[in-house]
Amino acid sequence: MSHASPAADPIVRAVDDIRRLDGIDVAFAARIDDSRTSFTLGEMRGARAGSLNGLVSPIGYGVGGRCVALRRPVSVVDYVRARHITHQFDGAVSQEGLRAVLAVPFRVGNEVRGVVYGAARRTLRFGERFTDAAVSIVRSAERPPEPPATPGSARLDHAQVRELHAELRAIAAAADPAARERLLGVCARLADGRPPRPGTPRARLTPREVDVLALVAVGCSNADVAARLALQVETVKSYLKSAMGKLGSHNRVEAVVCAQRAGLIP
């Protein structure tokens, strides 16, 4: 991963934002080397001892190594007592006084090129909402900035397209069949503005599953989605769980990212 200026470096932005989350004492990152065999810790925020800064680890070791291997977030309540990770770096972690650690993979395209960590100096179970927030921060940092609009241009940015797509799907949900078909046709054209990435399987989601994910993508809670689609909250949860299973994701944020990569939502 190339090193840009701190202000422009996306992995640095992600570390800074993770550090601001409630309960996080230390945030840092790992950058995978070009050989894809090891990674180096750095970009320390809130560290005291410096025992982790510059540490080089083979891929597969510790929380970060497991995160890279599984390509998904990994967390431990108490690092030195965790059973599902290796413990070669317990000394450095203990020197820094860290207990709970959350690691989120940082991707460039389809490749995991780094890890962003948030850690606490006490035992702590990172819940789904907290993990989703951390994943959202990292995914946001992964996206390249939108190109500036040319003078006089009326082009919508990606966030506006996503909002418009979600609103149209919500309207379509309450429309008569003919109008719904026309509205969904417009939605498909909006989603087609981000074609599936090469090698990404095209999951077969139902229209309702796409409706739910489109609203989740713009920050709606389950209750918000239920209200906008005239559904029960439990029904929304069921659609979301089904979509996550089809997309091979582990939480709502990953489901949105997978749906975007598959070209199902913008």
C-alpha positions as a printed NumPy array, in Angstrom:
array([[  0.   ,   0.   ,   0.   ],
       [  1.516,   3.279,  -1.068],
       [  2.121,   5.938,   1.536],
       [  0.407,   9.251,   0.736],
       [  0.458,  12.42 ,   2.753],
       [ -1.312,  11.957,   6.113],
       [ -4.228,  14.172,   5.074],
       [ -4.782,  12.183,   1.858],
       [ -3.972,   8.678,   3.127],
       [ -7.284,   6.792,   3.483],
       [ -5.98 ,   4.314,   6.055],
       [ -4.825,   7.234,   8.245],
       [ -8.286,   8.81 ,   8.001],
       [ -9.84 ,   5.52 ,   9.067],
       [ -7.491,   5.238,  12.076],
       [ -8.271,   8.805,  13.156],
       [-12.033,   8.177,  12.924],
       [-11.851,   4.833,  14.76 ],
       [ -9.908,   6.541,  17.57 ],
       [-12.852,   8.914,  18.057],
       [-15.325,   6.09 ,  18.764],
       [-16.493,   5.883,  22.377],
       [-14.56 ,   3.272,  24.348],
       [-11.51 ,   3.174,  22.069],
       [ -8.234,   4.022,  23.813],
       [ -5.814,   3.173,  21.012],
       [ -6.254,   3.001,  17.237],
       [ -3.657,   1.9  ,  14.73 ],
       [ -3.222,   0.199,  11.374],
       [ -1.333,  -2.595,   9.669],
       [ -0.115,  -2.31 ,   6.099],
       [  0.423,  -5.537,   4.158],
       [  3.751,  -5.626,   2.33 ],
       [  4.06 ,  -6.187,  -1.416],
       [  4.962,  -9.85 ,  -0.959],
       [  1.611, -10.434,   0.824],
       [  3.425, -12.485,   3.464],
       [  3.593, -10.01 ,   6.362],
       [  2.278,  -6.7  ,   7.62 ],
       [  3.698,  -3.838,   9.662],
       [  1.892,  -1.99 ,  12.454],
       [  1.932,   1.787,  12.569],
       [ -0.163,   4.985,  12.517],
       [ -0.512,   4.682,  16.309],
       [ -3.096,   6.935,  17.984],
       [ -3.312,   7.004,  21.791],
       [ -0.357,   4.662,  22.347],
       [  1.842,   5.042,  25.428],
       [  4.574,   2.408,  25.329],
       [  5.365,   2.286,  21.629],
       [  5.803,  -1.498,  21.836],
       [  3.513,  -2.124,  18.855],
       [  4.768,   0.602,  16.535],
       [  6.782,  -0.898,  13.681],
       [  6.079,  -4.478,  14.73 ],
       [  6.192,  -6.862,  11.753],
       [  3.895,  -9.885,  11.761],
       [  3.506, -12.775,   9.314],
       [  0.042, -12.981,   7.765],
       [ -2.161, -15.21 ,   9.927],
       [ -0.791, -14.226,  13.34 ],
       [ -2.766, -12.43 ,  16.057],
       [ -6.077, -10.607,  15.667],
       [ -4.924,  -8.774,  12.552],
       [ -3.638, -11.907,  10.885],
       [ -6.924, -13.71 ,  11.528],
       [ -8.796, -10.672,  10.174],
       [ -6.761, -10.8  ,   6.94 ],
       [ -7.168, -14.56 ,   6.609],
       [-10.943, -14.459,   7.111],
       [-11.408, -11.145,   5.22 ],
       [-13.842,  -9.934,   7.872],
       [-13.788,  -8.094,  11.225],
       [-12.354, -10.021,  14.158],
       [-12.512,  -9.009,  17.808],
       [-11.414, -10.341,  21.188],
       [-12.721,  -9.423,  24.619],
       [ -9.339, -10.004,  26.252],
       [ -6.373, -10.406,  23.902],
       [ -4.039, -12.385,  26.161],
       [ -6.774, -14.905,  27.063],
       [ -8.357, -15.275,  23.624],
       [ -8.265, -18.871,  22.388],
       [ -8.876, -18.422,  18.656],
       [ -5.765, -16.357,  17.873],
       [ -2.013, -16.959,  18.059],
       [ -0.132, -15.307,  20.928],
       [  3.322, -14.449,  19.623],
       [  2.781, -10.762,  20.418],
       [  1.28 , -10.967,  23.905],
       [  4.313,  -9.176,  25.359],
       [  4.001,  -6.124,  23.088],
       [  0.23 ,  -6.001,  23.581],
       [  0.571,  -6.269,  27.373],
       [  3.226,  -3.54 ,  27.426],
       [  0.716,  -1.217,  25.798],
       [ -1.902,  -2.355,  28.324],
       [ -4.416,  -3.456,  25.686],
       [ -7.172,  -5.955,  26.426],
       [-10.086,  -5.741,  23.969],
       [ -9.123,  -5.458,  20.297],
       [-11.204,  -5.088,  17.127],
       [ -9.617,  -5.49 ,  13.673],
       [-11.332,  -4.495,  10.412],
       [ -9.893,  -5.4  ,   6.987],
       [ -8.968,  -2.477,   4.741],
       [ -9.486,  -3.258,   1.056],
       [ -8.16 ,  -1.746,  -2.133],
       [-10.401,  -3.073,  -4.881],
       [-11.024,  -6.719,  -4.046],
       [ -7.755,  -7.162,  -2.15 ],
       [ -7.222,  -6.816,   1.592],
       [ -4.232,  -4.476,   1.794],
       [ -4.299,  -3.582,   5.471],
       [ -6.085,  -3.732,   8.81 ],
       [ -7.496,  -0.93 ,  10.959],
       [ -7.589,  -1.618,  14.709],
       [ -9.477,  -0.168,  17.636],
       [ -8.439,  -1.282,  21.124],
       [ -9.376,  -0.656,  24.762],
       [ -7.314,  -0.986,  27.925],
       [-10.049,  -3.008,  29.595],
       [-12.018,  -6.132,  28.761],
       [-14.853,  -5.2  ,  26.442],
       [-17.219,  -7.024,  24.113],
       [-17.611,  -5.097,  20.865],
       [-21.301,  -5.397,  20.004],
       [-22.843,  -5.524,  16.539],
       [-23.708,  -1.83 ,  16.487],
       [-20.166,  -0.817,  17.448],
       [-18.629,  -3.211,  14.923],
       [-20.968,  -1.921,  12.206],
       [-19.877,   1.645,  12.983],
       [-16.202,   0.685,  12.733],
       [-16.758,  -1.215,   9.472],
       [-18.679,   1.755,   8.059],
       [-15.752,   4.062,   8.878],
       [-13.273,   1.798,   7.117],
       [-15.502,   1.212,   4.092],
       [-16.024,   4.963,   3.746],
       [-12.266,   5.53 ,   3.812],
       [-11.767,   2.835,   1.158],
       [-13.927,   4.646,  -1.39 ],
       [-12.038,   7.068,  -3.627],
       [-13.246,  10.674,  -3.385],
       [-15.844,  11.711,  -5.924],
       [-14.348,  13.746,  -8.782],
       [-15.222,  17.436,  -8.576],
       [-18.122,  18.518, -10.745],
       [-17.311,  20.664, -13.744],
       [-18.615,  24.251, -13.705],
       [-22.304,  24.294, -14.518],
       [-22.57 ,  20.524, -14.143],
       [-25.775,  19.163, -12.612],
       [-24.39 ,  15.667, -11.975],
       [-25.42 ,  14.022,  -8.727],
       [-22.697,  12.682,  -6.466],
       [-22.767,   9.053,  -5.336],
       [-24.427,   9.801,  -1.987],
       [-27.243,  11.682,  -3.734],
       [-27.747,   8.84 ,  -6.213],
       [-27.945,   6.377,  -3.314],
       [-30.519,   8.565,  -1.512],
       [-32.578,   8.941,  -4.698],
       [-32.457,   5.195,  -5.346],
       [-33.639,   4.4  ,  -1.805],
       [-36.44 ,   6.978,  -1.988],
       [-37.676,   5.653,  -5.325],
       [-37.73 ,   2.088,  -4.023],
       [-39.685,   3.2  ,  -0.961],
       [-42.21 ,   4.975,  -3.19 ],
       [-42.415,   1.958,  -5.483],
       [-43.229,  -0.301,  -2.531],
       [-46.551,   1.522,  -2.075],
       [-47.351,   2.039,  -5.767],
       [-49.725,   0.069,  -7.991],
       [-48.107,  -2.75 , -10.005],
       [-47.685,  -0.762, -13.217],
       [-46.168,   2.251, -11.484],
       [-43.957,   0.025,  -9.331],
       [-42.587,  -1.692, -12.423],
       [-41.714,   1.669, -14.004],
       [-40.13 ,   2.967, -10.795],
       [-38.083,  -0.191, -10.341],
       [-36.896,   0.207, -13.909],
       [-35.545,   3.654, -13.002],
       [-33.947,   2.178,  -9.863],
       [-32.24 ,  -0.497, -11.943],
       [-30.773,   2.196, -14.191],
       [-29.418,   4.023, -11.135],
       [-27.869,   0.839,  -9.75 ],
       [-26.399,   0.004, -13.163],
       [-24.295,   3.137, -12.827],
       [-22.043,   0.963, -10.609],
       [-21.594,  -2.304, -12.55 ],
       [-20.637,  -5.475, -10.672],
       [-16.93 ,  -5.761,  -9.991],
       [-15.166,  -8.456, -12.027],
       [-15.459, -11.834, -10.343],
       [-18.281, -10.718,  -8.029],
       [-21.115, -13.3  ,  -7.956],
       [-24.533, -11.848,  -8.735],
       [-26.669, -12.805,  -5.743],
       [-30.362, -13.289,  -6.461],
       [-32.128, -11.031,  -3.969],
       [-35.872, -10.559,  -3.913],
       [-37.218,  -7.051,  -4.64 ],
       [-38.103,  -6.652,  -0.958],
       [-34.588,  -7.624,   0.125],
       [-33.199,  -4.981,  -2.218],
       [-35.729,  -2.445,  -0.871],
       [-34.487,  -3.074,   2.662],
       [-30.787,  -2.911,   1.756],
       [-31.281,   0.281,  -0.257],
       [-32.676,   2.007,   2.844],
       [-30.065,   0.505,   5.168],
       [-27.422,   1.882,   2.783],
       [-28.57 ,   5.448,   3.478],
       [-28.45 ,   4.992,   7.252],
       [-31.995,   3.869,   8.084],
       [-32.491,   1.785,  11.223],
       [-34.719,  -1.293,  11.122],
       [-37.559,   0.81 ,  12.558],
       [-37.033,   3.485,   9.883],
       [-37.052,   0.863,   7.139],
       [-40.231,  -0.683,   8.541],
       [-41.982,   2.7  ,   8.605],
       [-40.96 ,   3.638,   5.055],
       [-41.897,   0.258,   3.592],
       [-45.032,  -0.269,   5.73 ],
       [-43.633,  -3.468,   7.242],
       [-43.209,  -4.872,  10.73 ],
       [-39.737,  -4.491,  12.259],
       [-39.438,  -8.277,  12.592],
       [-40.247,  -8.623,   8.887],
       [-37.476,  -6.154,   8.054],
       [-35.051,  -8.174,  10.19 ],
       [-36.093, -11.327,   8.344],
       [-35.486,  -9.767,   4.915],
       [-32.156,  -8.408,   6.1  ],
       [-31.066, -11.786,   7.503],
       [-32.037, -13.514,   4.256],
       [-30.128, -10.955,   2.151],
       [-27.054, -11.289,   4.375],
       [-27.119, -15.063,   3.908],
       [-27.377, -14.803,   0.123],
       [-24.566, -12.228,  -0.01 ],
       [-22.31 , -14.169,   2.363],
       [-22.047, -11.205,   4.748],
       [-21.879, -11.156,   8.541],
       [-23.631,  -7.861,   9.345],
       [-25.771,  -5.163,   7.753],
       [-22.825,  -2.983,   6.737],
       [-21.075,  -5.852,   4.962],
       [-24.394,  -6.742,   3.267],
       [-24.666,  -3.221,   1.859],
       [-21.067,  -3.305,   0.63 ],
       [-21.607,  -6.717,  -0.999],
       [-24.824,  -5.537,  -2.667],
       [-23.024,  -2.472,  -4.012],
       [-20.165,  -4.583,  -5.345],
       [-22.704,  -6.87 ,  -7.029],
       [-24.355,  -3.875,  -8.715],
       [-27.673,  -4.425,  -6.903],
       [-27.734,  -0.959,  -5.309],
       [-25.742,   2.175,  -6.17 ]])
